[in-house]
Amino acid sequence: MPSLDARLEAVLGLVHAHSHADIGSDHASLPIELIHRGQIVRGVIVELNSGPLLLARQNVRRAGLQDRIDVRAGDGFSPLAPGEVQSASLSGMGAQTMLGILDRAGETLPPALILQPNDSPRRVRVWALAHGYHLSAERLAEGHWTYPVLRLEQRGGPDPAYAGLPLDAALRYGPHLLGSGDPLARRQVWADIVRLSKVAAPGRPAEGDLAVAQAALSWLNR
């Protein structure tokens, strides 16, 4: 099996559960490595398309983990029973696709989610606030672009991660990343300021986006 890239290493670092599902696993590298490193005891892979499904089954068999990883055909969480897994990961897809899968999951949604959207992490953070999930950890990983990786946990009450932060900036760039002064987040904020400063004008959407980026930079420089 090939080694995990920085993106999947970041996802792997936020998984810790007895039973874990990887939705849209493709080559099965992530759940296989989770077993090898002792971060999960049992894994479930869900694949919709026949090609990735066959590849996942082949790789699980080659790893000798048929008794530890179950590979299932299906759409999203539909092959899972409620309460079957404690956490699930979705990675390498657009935020709209990801949120559609989560919205269709119903009672099969586990109490912990590790999500790596390829775009619009703000939409994922807004979804979490609306559905009773707290943002317990987040990371950025470098690759073709900068990938956000979020760990969400089902909890009651307001999410303390956002306390004291400018909300729009925290939703756009991540409350934990802003709070820690993450260098990749700082670079992302500065790149947005440079880009948006060229196109922002009164009444244009870029004006509001620039204000959010400037609020984030002010927080980072406090």
C-alpha contacts under 8 A as a table, 3 or more apart, distances in Angstrom:
res1	aa1	res2	aa2	distance
1	M	29	S	6.94
1	M	59	N	7.65
2	P	29	S	7.58
3	S	29	S	7.97
4	L	7	R	7.77
4	L	8	L	5.72
4	L	9	E	5.88
4	L	29	S	7.14
4	L	30	L	7.42
5	D	8	L	5.55
5	D	9	E	6.08
6	A	9	E	4.97
6	A	10	A	6.16
6	A	141	A	5.84
6	A	142	E	6.53
6	A	143	G	6.97
7	R	10	A	5.27
7	R	11	V	6.54
7	R	141	A	5.28
7	R	142	E	6.91
7	R	143	G	6.96
7	R	147	Y	6.59
8	L	11	V	4.87
8	L	12	L	5.99
8	L	30	L	6.89
9	E	12	L	4.97
9	E	13	G	6.10
10	A	13	G	5.17
10	A	14	L	6.87
10	A	139	R	6.77
10	A	140	L	7.52
10	A	141	A	6.45
10	A	149	V	6.71
11	V	14	L	5.56
11	V	15	V	6.90
11	V	89	S	7.79
11	V	91	S	7.95
11	V	114	I	6.73
11	V	115	L	7.60
11	V	116	Q	7.16
11	V	149	V	6.21
12	L	15	V	5.37
12	L	30	L	6.87
12	L	34	L	6.84
14	L	114	I	6.80
14	L	137	A	7.61
14	L	151	R	6.44
15	V	39	Q	6.90
15	V	40	I	7.93
15	V	87	S	7.67
15	V	114	I	7.04
16	H	39	Q	5.28
16	H	40	I	6.22
17	A	20	H	6.23
17	A	39	Q	6.67
17	A	40	I	5.29
17	A	41	V	7.59
17	A	86	Q	6.11
17	A	87	S	6.50
18	H	39	Q	7.79
18	H	40	I	4.96
18	H	41	V	5.05
18	H	42	R	6.29
18	H	85	V	7.68
18	H	86	Q	6.88
19	S	40	I	6.05
19	S	41	V	6.06
19	S	42	R	4.74
19	S	43	G	5.64
19	S	44	V	7.73
19	S	84	E	7.47
19	S	85	V	4.78
19	S	86	Q	5.70
19	S	87	S	6.93
20	H	40	I	6.73
20	H	42	R	6.52
20	H	43	G	4.97
20	H	44	V	6.28
20	H	85	V	5.30
20	H	86	Q	6.06
20	H	87	S	4.97
20	H	88	A	5.37
20	H	89	S	7.79
21	A	43	G	5.65
21	A	44	V	4.50
21	A	45	I	5.74
21	A	46	V	7.39
21	A	85	V	6.52
21	A	87	S	6.46
21	A	88	A	4.47
21	A	89	S	6.36
22	D	25	S	5.46
22	D	30	L	7.83
22	D	31	P	6.84
22	D	43	G	7.55
22	D	44	V	6.28
22	D	45	I	5.01
22	D	46	V	6.41
22	D	88	A	5.62
22	D	89	S	4.88
22	D	90	L	6.32
23	I	45	I	6.09
23	I	46	V	4.94
23	I	47	E	6.64
23	I	76	G	6.09
23	I	77	F	7.32
23	I	88	A	7.10
23	I	89	S	6.12
23	I	90	L	5.35
23	I	91	S	7.94
24	G	45	I	7.29
24	G	46	V	5.77
24	G	47	E	5.01
24	G	48	L	7.17
24	G	76	G	7.55
24	G	90	L	6.74
24	G	91	S	7.61
25	S	28	A	5.22
25	S	29	S	7.68
25	S	30	L	7.37
25	S	45	I	6.12
25	S	46	V	6.72
25	S	47	E	6.59
25	S	52	P	7.84
25	S	56	A	7.38
25	S	90	L	7.94
26	D	47	E	6.97
26	D	52	P	4.75
26	D	53	L	6.87
26	D	55	L	7.08
26	D	56	A	6.10
27	H	52	P	6.46
27	H	55	L	5.73
27	H	56	A	4.88
27	H	59	N	6.92
28	A	31	P	5.84
28	A	32	I	6.21
28	A	45	I	7.29
28	A	55	L	7.84
28	A	56	A	4.95
28	A	59	N	6.60
28	A	60	V	6.94
29	S	32	I	5.26
29	S	33	E	6.07
29	S	59	N	7.91
30	L	33	E	5.25
30	L	34	L	6.14
31	P	34	L	4.88
31	P	35	I	6.27
31	P	43	G	6.20
31	P	44	V	7.91
31	P	45	I	7.66
31	P	69	I	7.61
32	I	35	I	5.29
32	I	36	H	6.30
32	I	60	V	7.01
32	I	63	A	7.45
32	I	65	L	7.70
32	I	69	I	7.82
33	E	36	H	4.89
33	E	37	R	6.07
34	L	37	R	5.30
34	L	38	G	6.17
34	L	39	Q	5.22
34	L	40	I	5.83
35	I	38	G	5.11
35	I	39	Q	6.16
35	I	40	I	5.50
35	I	41	V	6.31
35	I	42	R	7.33
35	I	43	G	7.77
35	I	68	R	7.96
36	H	39	Q	7.83
38	G	41	V	6.87
40	I	43	G	7.07
41	V	68	R	7.10
42	R	68	R	5.05
42	R	69	I	5.92
43	G	68	R	6.25
43	G	69	I	4.49
43	G	70	D	6.31
44	V	69	I	5.44
44	V	70	D	4.73
44	V	71	V	5.90
44	V	72	R	7.36
45	I	56	A	7.87
45	I	69	I	7.11
45	I	70	D	6.10
45	I	71	V	4.64
45	I	72	R	6.01
46	V	53	L	7.85
46	V	71	V	6.10
46	V	72	R	4.97
46	V	73	A	5.77
46	V	74	G	6.13
46	V	75	D	7.37
46	V	76	G	6.85
46	V	77	F	7.60
46	V	79	P	7.31
47	E	50	S	7.63
47	E	52	P	6.64
47	E	53	L	5.29
47	E	71	V	7.71
47	E	72	R	6.44
47	E	73	A	5.16
47	E	74	G	5.82
47	E	75	D	6.93
47	E	76	G	7.75
48	L	52	P	7.97
48	L	53	L	7.11
48	L	73	A	5.65
48	L	74	G	4.87
48	L	75	D	5.24
48	L	76	G	7.61
49	N	52	P	5.95
49	N	53	L	6.11
49	N	73	A	7.72
50	S	53	L	4.95
50	S	54	L	6.08
50	S	73	A	8.00
51	G	54	L	5.33
51	G	55	L	6.31
52	P	55	L	4.94
52	P	56	A	5.99
53	L	56	A	5.21
53	L	57	R	6.31
53	L	71	V	7.50
53	L	72	R	7.68
53	L	73	A	6.79
54	L	57	R	5.18
54	L	58	Q	6.18
55	L	58	Q	5.10
55	L	59	N	6.19
56	A	59	N	5.23
56	A	60	V	6.13
56	A	71	V	7.11
57	R	60	V	5.20
57	R	61	R	6.13
57	R	71	V	6.25
58	Q	61	R	5.16
58	Q	62	R	6.13
59	N	62	R	4.98
59	N	63	A	6.11
60	V	63	A	5.10
60	V	64	G	6.30
60	V	65	L	5.50
60	V	66	Q	6.06
60	V	69	I	7.05
61	R	64	G	5.00
61	R	65	L	6.10
61	R	66	Q	5.77
62	R	65	L	7.78
64	G	67	D	7.98
65	L	68	R	5.15
65	L	69	I	5.91
66	Q	69	I	5.47
66	Q	70	D	6.64
67	D	70	D	7.42
72	R	79	P	6.81
73	A	79	P	7.26
74	G	77	F	7.71
74	G	78	S	6.32
74	G	79	P	5.78
75	D	78	S	5.79
75	D	79	P	7.37
76	G	79	P	7.57
76	G	101	I	5.57
76	G	102	L	7.83
76	G	104	R	7.97
76	G	105	A	7.19
77	F	80	L	5.50
77	F	101	I	7.39
77	F	102	L	7.95
77	F	104	R	7.88
77	F	105	A	5.44
77	F	108	T	6.37
77	F	109	L	7.32
78	S	81	A	7.81
78	S	105	A	6.80
78	S	108	T	7.60
80	L	84	E	6.59
80	L	108	T	6.37
81	A	84	E	5.37
81	A	108	T	5.88
82	P	85	V	7.93
82	P	107	E	5.56
82	P	108	T	4.17
82	P	109	L	7.18
82	P	110	P	7.68
83	G	86	Q	6.94
83	G	108	T	6.59
83	G	110	P	6.55
84	E	108	T	7.89
85	V	88	A	7.30
85	V	110	P	6.24
86	Q	110	P	5.36
86	Q	111	P	6.05
86	Q	112	A	6.39
87	S	110	P	5.29
87	S	111	P	6.24
87	S	112	A	4.51
87	S	113	L	5.51
87	S	114	I	7.54
88	A	110	P	6.74
88	A	112	A	6.62
88	A	113	L	5.10
88	A	114	I	6.22
89	S	113	L	5.84
89	S	114	I	4.62
89	S	115	L	5.72
89	S	116	Q	7.99
90	L	93	M	7.62
90	L	98	M	7.11
90	L	113	L	7.96
90	L	114	I	6.57
90	L	115	L	5.09
90	L	116	Q	6.28
90	L	117	P	7.87
91	S	115	L	5.83
91	S	116	Q	4.43
91	S	117	P	6.05
91	S	118	N	7.81
92	G	116	Q	6.25
92	G	117	P	6.08
92	G	118	N	5.81
93	M	97	T	6.61
93	M	98	M	6.48
93	M	116	Q	7.51
93	M	117	P	5.54
93	M	118	N	5.53
94	G	97	T	5.41
94	G	98	M	6.20
94	G	117	P	5.38
94	G	118	N	5.07
94	G	119	D	5.64
94	G	120	S	7.74
95	A	98	M	4.95
95	A	99	L	6.00
95	A	117	P	5.18
95	A	118	N	6.77
95	A	119	D	5.92
95	A	120	S	5.96
95	A	121	P	6.95
95	A	123	R	6.87
95	A	124	V	6.69
96	Q	99	L	5.27
96	Q	100	G	6.16
97	T	100	G	5.16
97	T	101	I	6.43
98	M	101	I	5.23
98	M	102	L	6.39
98	M	117	P	7.25
99	L	102	L	4.94
99	L	103	D	5.98
99	L	124	V	7.17
99	L	127	W	7.72
100	G	103	D	5.13
100	G	104	R	6.28
101	I	104	R	5.31
101	I	105	A	6.33
102	L	105	A	5.17
102	L	106	G	7.69
102	L	109	L	7.24
103	D	106	G	6.70
105	A	108	T	5.50
105	A	109	L	5.63
106	G	109	L	6.09
110	P	113	L	7.00
111	P	153	E	5.70
111	P	154	Q	4.97
112	A	151	R	7.10
112	A	152	L	5.55
112	A	153	E	4.48
112	A	154	Q	6.33
113	L	150	L	7.92
113	L	151	R	5.68
113	L	152	L	5.04
113	L	153	E	6.53
114	I	149	V	7.03
114	I	150	L	5.59
114	I	151	R	4.45
114	I	152	L	6.34
115	L	149	V	5.70
115	L	150	L	5.19
115	L	151	R	6.46
115	L	152	L	7.95
116	Q	147	Y	6.97
116	Q	148	P	5.79
116	Q	149	V	4.49
116	Q	150	L	6.42
117	P	120	S	7.05
117	P	121	P	6.29
117	P	124	V	7.98
117	P	147	Y	7.33
117	P	148	P	6.67
117	P	149	V	7.27
118	N	121	P	7.97
118	N	147	Y	6.37
118	N	148	P	7.59
120	S	123	R	5.63
120	S	124	V	7.24
121	P	124	V	5.12
121	P	125	R	6.36
121	P	148	P	6.79
121	P	171	L	7.92
121	P	172	R	6.98
121	P	173	Y	7.97
122	R	125	R	5.12
122	R	126	V	6.18
122	R	171	L	5.09
122	R	172	R	4.83
122	R	173	Y	7.41
122	R	174	G	7.91
123	R	126	V	5.11
123	R	127	W	6.14
124	V	127	W	5.03
124	V	128	A	6.22
125	R	128	A	5.07
125	R	129	L	6.40
125	R	135	L	7.51
125	R	171	L	6.10
126	V	129	L	5.24
126	V	130	A	6.36
126	V	171	L	7.04
127	W	130	A	5.13
127	W	131	H	6.16
128	A	131	H	5.20
128	A	132	G	6.20
128	A	133	Y	4.77
128	A	134	H	6.53
128	A	135	L	7.41
128	A	152	L	7.18
129	L	132	G	5.80
129	L	133	Y	6.03
129	L	134	H	6.84
129	L	158	P	8.00
129	L	159	D	7.32
130	A	133	Y	7.76
132	G	154	Q	5.73
132	G	155	R	5.96
132	G	156	G	6.23
132	G	157	G	7.67
133	Y	152	L	5.57
133	Y	153	E	5.04
133	Y	154	Q	4.22
133	Y	155	R	5.77
133	Y	156	G	7.86
133	Y	159	D	7.86
134	H	152	L	5.37
134	H	153	E	5.17
134	H	154	Q	6.15
134	H	155	R	6.19
134	H	158	P	7.95
134	H	159	D	5.21
134	H	160	P	7.88
134	H	161	A	7.67
135	L	138	E	7.46
135	L	150	L	6.96
135	L	151	R	5.96
135	L	152	L	4.65
135	L	153	E	6.55
135	L	159	D	7.09
135	L	161	A	6.64
136	S	150	L	7.90
136	S	151	R	5.75
136	S	152	L	5.76
136	S	153	E	6.48
136	S	161	A	7.36
137	A	150	L	6.03
137	A	151	R	5.15
137	A	152	L	7.36
137	A	176	H	6.72
138	E	148	P	7.16
138	E	149	V	5.46
138	E	150	L	4.38
138	E	151	R	6.05
138	E	174	G	7.46
138	E	176	H	6.43
138	E	177	L	6.96
139	R	148	P	5.91
139	R	149	V	5.15
139	R	150	L	6.64
139	R	177	L	7.17
140	L	146	T	6.35
140	L	147	Y	5.46
140	L	148	P	4.66
140	L	149	V	6.12
140	L	184	L	6.79
140	L	185	A	7.55
141	A	146	T	5.65
141	A	147	Y	5.05
141	A	148	P	6.56
141	A	149	V	7.65
142	E	145	W	6.08
142	E	146	T	4.71
142	E	147	Y	6.25
143	G	146	T	6.04
143	G	147	Y	7.16
146	T	184	L	7.92
159	D	162	Y	6.27
159	D	163	A	7.60
160	P	163	A	5.23
161	A	175	P	5.95
161	A	176	H	6.68
162	Y	165	L	5.55
162	Y	166	P	7.93
162	Y	167	L	6.73
162	Y	170	A	6.79
162	Y	175	P	5.79
165	L	169	A	7.74
165	L	170	A	6.45
165	L	175	P	7.15
165	L	219	W	7.94
166	P	169	A	5.51
166	P	170	A	6.10
166	P	215	A	7.10
166	P	216	A	7.56
167	L	170	A	5.02
167	L	171	L	6.05
168	D	171	L	5.19
168	D	172	R	6.17
168	D	212	V	6.27
169	A	172	R	5.12
169	A	173	Y	5.94
169	A	174	G	7.48
169	A	212	V	5.24
169	A	213	A	6.60
169	A	215	A	6.37
169	A	216	A	5.26
170	A	173	Y	5.35
170	A	174	G	4.69
170	A	175	P	4.53
170	A	178	L	6.99
170	A	216	A	7.49
171	L	174	G	5.52
171	L	175	P	6.95
172	R	212	V	7.96
173	Y	177	L	7.02
173	Y	178	L	6.91
173	Y	185	A	6.76
173	Y	189	V	7.60
173	Y	216	A	7.68
174	G	177	L	5.24
174	G	178	L	6.12
175	P	178	L	5.21
175	P	179	G	5.89
176	H	179	G	4.94
176	H	180	S	6.05
177	L	180	S	5.30
177	L	181	G	6.03
177	L	182	D	5.21
177	L	185	A	6.28
178	L	181	G	5.11
178	L	182	D	6.51
178	L	185	A	6.98
178	L	186	R	7.87
178	L	216	A	7.25
178	L	219	W	7.37
178	L	220	L	6.32
179	G	182	D	7.87
179	G	220	L	7.61
181	G	185	A	7.26
181	G	186	R	6.81
181	G	220	L	5.88
182	D	185	A	5.24
182	D	186	R	6.26
183	P	186	R	4.96
183	P	187	R	6.15
184	L	187	R	5.02
184	L	188	Q	6.14
185	A	188	Q	4.94
185	A	189	V	6.16
186	R	189	V	5.13
186	R	190	W	6.21
186	R	217	L	7.32
186	R	220	L	7.31
187	R	190	W	5.21
187	R	191	A	6.12
188	Q	191	A	5.16
188	Q	192	D	6.28
189	V	192	D	5.19
189	V	193	I	6.34
189	V	213	A	5.72
189	V	214	Q	7.90
189	V	216	A	6.94
189	V	217	L	6.54
190	W	193	I	5.05
190	W	194	V	6.29
190	W	213	A	7.66
190	W	217	L	7.35
191	A	194	V	5.20
191	A	195	R	6.15
192	D	195	R	5.08
192	D	196	L	5.80
192	D	210	L	7.37
192	D	213	A	6.58
193	I	196	L	5.25
193	I	197	S	5.78
193	I	210	L	6.04
193	I	213	A	6.04
193	I	214	Q	6.87
194	V	197	S	5.43
194	V	198	K	7.01
195	R	198	K	5.83
195	R	199	V	7.36
196	L	199	V	5.35
196	L	200	A	5.69
196	L	206	A	6.05
196	L	207	E	7.62
196	L	209	D	7.37
196	L	210	L	5.69
197	S	200	A	5.49
197	S	210	L	6.85
199	V	206	A	6.53
200	A	204	R	6.48
200	A	205	P	7.54
200	A	206	A	4.72
200	A	207	E	4.57
200	A	210	L	7.04
201	A	204	R	5.56
201	A	206	A	7.08
201	A	207	E	5.69
202	P	207	E	6.26
203	G	207	E	6.81
204	R	207	E	5.56
204	R	208	G	7.54
205	P	208	G	5.57
205	P	209	D	6.52
206	A	209	D	4.92
206	A	210	L	5.93
207	E	210	L	5.19
207	E	211	A	6.36
208	G	211	A	5.07
208	G	212	V	6.39
209	D	212	V	5.13
209	D	213	A	6.35
210	L	213	A	5.07
210	L	214	Q	6.10
211	A	214	Q	5.06
211	A	215	A	6.13
212	V	215	A	5.10
212	V	216	A	6.29
213	A	216	A	5.05
213	A	217	L	6.25
214	Q	217	L	5.00
214	Q	218	S	6.10
215	A	218	S	5.08
215	A	219	W	6.28
216	A	219	W	5.13
216	A	220	L	6.26
217	L	220	L	4.99
217	L	221	N	6.08
218	S	221	N	5.09
218	S	222	R	5.98
219	W	222	R	5.14
